[in-house]
């Protein structure tokens, strides 16, 4: 969201008010995505036009408080009238620029404010300035003429006593001038009141346009695509990514590997050793799902989503100090809250290494029970785990390819040459892509291989191999 190039205070208001679209809002979401696509295409074809539009946005100040005061007939001051005039001038500039756009939405919804400009620019000079013009009142013109004459006489009067008399007369004229200016501002406020609905409408539409252009620029910057919104309880993302991770790797001259994942009603389990990128995959998946629900383009080559009732993420960093809960306790409370409140809804539930903070044997039993329960709800459930024996035949099993195709001898030689960069070297050879495998496939045993590559003491490695063989015999 920090990459969104929002300029106007009204665009920022739209960002602050952002919330996921609900099922009943499907039509509105599709309209938003279609409009975003049109702006995206227009932005590619005519970037100069959008630069000009954003330059106009830079002139726009927040006049909401002034409009509220105007609606309540609270007399506006010169600054408020100046800002309303500038807003009207900017609105008219936008109307002219939008004539060059091919899409009709904002051509029709942002109105020219000629009457407001005429009211606040009685001399028709078209300048972005404002003061109480003499054209508003003959009395004001006469007062100011007399005041200027007095000021001229004061400057020329040699006698101090007479100068003081003239100054007193000037003071009286200044008071009359202020009274007349207040009367004029009061009249202007009352006249402006009849245009407040139109001003509010332009504020709303300019905020929408500003926000949409920011979303379109974000999409172009990261090659994001329009998601396909369906009624099927299934999410499909082909070659999706997190742009932050992608940019970070690019700066380090590292290769980025996009991920493909398809999940539907039921349980999908992702297995893989530590360092296999499961957490990044889950967070990137959630990021793109949330973006689609917020009316953004997504970071993928192909994307399909339903509109979900709720998206829930449970991870091992959920420790709640304020509630006196361990990570495991916080996970259980979070899961139970979800089930009690959302069991009859269509939800996406993502769990990253659920129950890792408790006894492994107990944890595997508990996870198996949780997955079997969730498998019968209208949930799309994804869990990343390194526990064996928890996947049923009616669940989908994905494995991180990891170090599956790596030549360990060559990799070990590279690490021995530069041992200080051993972890980075392993990460460079890790394949983070997912492949669907049979549900009975065991969790990859990359942990021992990684320990060997990182140079763990050989005596410990030998003992570990011994225990591995013993464990396999017992199974």
Secondary structure by P-SEA (a helix, b strand, c coil): ccccccccaaaaaaaaabbbbcccaaaaaaaaaaaaaaaaaaaaacaaaaaaaaaaaaacccaaaaaaaaaacccccaaaaaaaaaaaaaaaaaaaaacccccccccccccccaaaaaaacccccccccccccccccaaaaaaaaaaaaaaaaaaacccaaaaaaaaaaaaaaaaaaaaaaaaaaaaaaaaaccaaaaaaaaaaaaaaaaaaaaaaaaaaacbbbbbbbccccbbbbcccccaaaaaaaaaacbbbbbbbbbbcccbbbbbbccccaaaaaaaaaaaaaaaaaacccccccccccccccbbbbbccccccccccccaaaaaaaaaaaaaacccccbbbbbbccccccccaaaaaaaaaaaaaaaaacccbbbbbbcccccccccbbbbbcccccccaaaaaaaaaaacccaaaaaaaaacccbbbbcccccccccaaaaaaaaacccaaaaaaaaaaaaaaaaac
